[in-house]
Amino acid sequence: MTLPRNRTLYKGSDLLSIFYGVDIDIVPLVAEKLIPHIDFIDIYYSYFEPQDSEKSQYIGIYWEEQLEKKTPVEFLDLIEGSYPAICCYALINSLHTKVEQILLMDHCPGLRPSEAIKNVIRDNSTRFIFKGDQANFAISAADIICRYIDIQCLKNGFYLNKDIVQKLNFDEKKVQTTYIGPSWLRQIKPSRNIELDVSHKYPHPIFFFFPDSLGPFSNKSKGVLEESQLFSMALDKSCELGGCVKFFEPIDQKYIAKDDFLIEHNKLSSEKIDELKKLACPAQKIDLSFFKK
């Protein structure tokens, strides 16, 4: 049986959805081929167990505005979107020399200010990649390996802790673990309930899409775009050029550059792009023909 390959890179969940129905356990196959070619893997994990006293069962956040208390589970849910940035902070914090390479992270929705997040954003070497697990080889590989570890832990009843390296038979010279636990709370707790703008941290060129609730697919417009061949083409091109793909937001206008692209896919998106061009947006308007050259 031959399955069509519609894009260059796939994230772990995409591979599962494609191959699970044909009874192929694809993620371990891919991960085990990838791992020997990776220089080093650092596995980050977190858990916060309730203590004996009533007071210590809660984690205080947003103290610069109005203090809120979260249970450990609620707190983990809160930082889930920003976890790649927290892991990046842990990496930077462990280094003894200045980073010379660019540190790439998947898009982190809902970033709120904390010591860790502010340090990551301020660092000149850091970049966020929207749809990074589908537009960047390193992030895609990391996502697949994370999915592989999750699957192996669930399948074998392993706990995600410092012993996971030995239990999964990883090379101890190439793999280590970092526990981001209670001792890290001061650095990772958000101090304010505001979302931070990181538009300036996206690598260029950026390929912008314009979903529209008034279009033919109404509130499903974004989903239709994400599953389209045009979106796959944009992901492939951004991977080739070292950029990213993003859904347009008004705040993006602060950082749109002349080497970015505004993708027209219907009349409504064309009108939006024309309006942006009249507002002196420097990016180029393109359509499907751009990717077929």
N, C-alpha and C positions, 0 to 999 in steps of 0.2 A: 504494500500500500504506500502511495506517495501523497504527502500532505504539502500543500502549497506554502511557500515561505513568502509572506507579504511584507516583511521588514527585516532590516539587518539585525537588530537587537530585540531581545525579549526579556521581560522581567519574569521572576519565578512564578508568579500567579498566572501569567499568560501561558507559560509552558504547561502548567498543571491543567488549565482549562482546555487546552488543545489536545493533550495526550492522554488525560485520565480516561476519557470516553473510549479510547481505542486500547485501553489496558496496557499502556506503556508507562513505567515509572521513570519518567524522563529526567526529573530534577537530580536524583543521585547520579545518573549517567553523565549529565553535563557537568555537575559540580566536581565529580571525581576526575574528569578530564581537565578541568580548569585549575584545580588546586596545585598540581605539580609545577605549573607555569607562573605561579604567583610568588613574589619574593617573600612576603610576610603577611600574616593575618593576625589582627588583634580583635578578639571577640569581646564585645562590651555587653554587660547585662546589669539589670537593676531589680531589686525587690526591697520592700520596706515592710518589715513585720510589725504588727501591733505589739506593744510592750504590755507589761503587767498593769501599770497605773493607768487610770482613766485619762489623765492629762496627756500622756505621751502617745496616745493612739491617733492623734491628729497632727497634721503638718500645716503650719501657718503660712499663708501666702498673701500677696497684695498689701503688705504692711505699710507701704508708702501712701496708700489711698485709704482703704478700709480693710482691716484684717479679716481674712476668711480662713476657716479651718477645713482641711480636707482629710479624709481617711487615706491610708496608703494606696488603696485601689483607685480612689478618685484622683489622687495626685499622679499616679502612673498614667491614667487616662489623659490627664491634662498635658503632660509633657510628651505624649506619644508622638505628636507631629513634629516636635522640635528635637527629638532624640538624636537624629544624625548630627545636629549642631552641638549637642551635649557631648557626643562621642568625639567630635572634632576638637572640642575644648579639652577633653581628657588627653587626647593625643598631643596637642600643643603643650599642655601642662607637663607632659612627661619628657619632652625633648630638652636636651641640654645645649643644643646649638640652634641658630636661627634657621627657619624653614626656607629652603631655596626653591622648592617645587611649589606648584599650585595645588592647594588642597581642595578637592572637589566633593561636594555633598549633594545629595538629592534635595529637591525642593522641600522646605520645611514650612508647612502651613501654620498660621497662628503663632508665630514667634513672639514671645513676650519677654520684657527685659529682666535679665538676671545677670549676675556676675559672669557666668559662663557664656551666655548668649552675646552680651555686649563685647566681651573679649574676642569672640569669633568674628563678629561683624567688623570690629575695628582692625582685625589682622589683615594686612594687605595681600596675604597669600591665599585667602579663602574665597571660594566661589560656590554659589548655589546654582543647580541646574534643574530647571523645571522639566518634569518628566525625565529626570536623569537616568532612571533605570531602563529607559527605552531609547535614550539619546547619547549615552556615554558608555564606552566599553567597560571601564573600571567600575562604575556604579552598577551596571547591569550584572557584572560578575559578582560584586559584593552582595547584591540582592539575591542572586541564585544560591550563593553559599550560605547566606542567612536562612533562606528557605530550606536548604538541605539540612542544616543543623537543627532547625525546628522539627523537620520530619523525622530525623533520626532520634531526637530526644523523645518525641511522642511515641514512635514505634517501639523503642527499647526501654521506655520508662526512665530515661536519664534526666537528672536535674541539671539545669543550666548553671553551673558553678565552676570553680577553678579546676575540677577534676575532668571537665568535659574534653579537654585536649587528649588525655590518655584514653578515655572511654571511646572516643571516635577514632582512635588510632592515628591522630594527626602527628606530624613531625614536630616534636617539642622545640626544635631549633628554629622553626618557621612559624609557629603559632603560639600565642599567649592569650591570657584572659585579663580583663580589667573589670573589677566590680565597682560600679558606681552606686554606692549605697548611702547609709545614713551620714557618714562622714563628709559626703559631698553636698548635703542639703543646703548649706549656706551659699554655695556657688550656683546651684541649679534652681532654687526656688524663685519664681517670678515675683518681682517687687511691685509691679503695677499691672492692672488688667487692661493693657493696651497692646495692639498688634504692631510690630515694628515693620517699617518699610525697608526691604532689602533689594529693591529694584536695581540699585547700583552694583549689586554683587552678582548679577547674571552675566555670563560670558556672551560676547557678541560673535557672529550675528545672531539676533533673535528673530525667529519666525513667528509673527503674531497671527492668531486666529480670532475671529469675531463671531461667537455664538450669539443667537438672538432669539428671545422668547416669542417674538412676533413673526418669526420665519415659518416656513412650511412644517417644521417639526416641533414648533412651539417650545415647551419646556424640556424637550428631549434633544434640543439642538446641539448642546455640548457633547452628549453621548454619541450622537450620529457622527459628529465631526471626528471624535477620538477614534472611532472604529473605521473611518473612511480610508481609502487608498491615498487620498491627498494628504491626510495627516501622517500616514506612514512615510510618504515621500519626503515630507518636511522633516520628520525625525531622522531619516537617513541622511538628508542633506546637512542637517545641523550636526550630526555625528561626524560627517566628513570634514566640516569646516570648524569644528570645535565650539559650536554655539549651542543654542537650545531652542525649544519650541514653547510658546506661552500663550495663554488666553489673555487678550488685552484687558487692562484695567486703566482707568483714567490716570492714576498716579504714575503709570509707566512713562507718560509723556516727559517727565523730568529727565529721563535717561535714554530715550530712544536715540539711536545714532544713525548716521547716513548709511552704514553698512547693514542695517536691519531691514526686514521685509514685512510688509503688510499684505496678508493673503486674502484675495477676493475669491469668494466661492458662490455668492449669489448677489442679487440686487441690493439687499439690505447691507451686506458687508461692503459692497462697492461704495454705497452712499456714505457709510461711516468713514471709510478710508479717504474718500474725497473731502469730507469735512475736516479730517485731521490734516490733510495736505494743505488746506486753506488756512489752517491754524499754524502753519510753518513746521509741521512734522517732517523731519529730513529723510525718513525711511522710504524705501522704494515700494510701490504698489506692484504686486505680481499676482499671477493666477496659475492654473494647472500647467499651462504651456511652459512656464519657467522650469519646471521639474522634468519636462520631457525633452529638453534640449540635448 
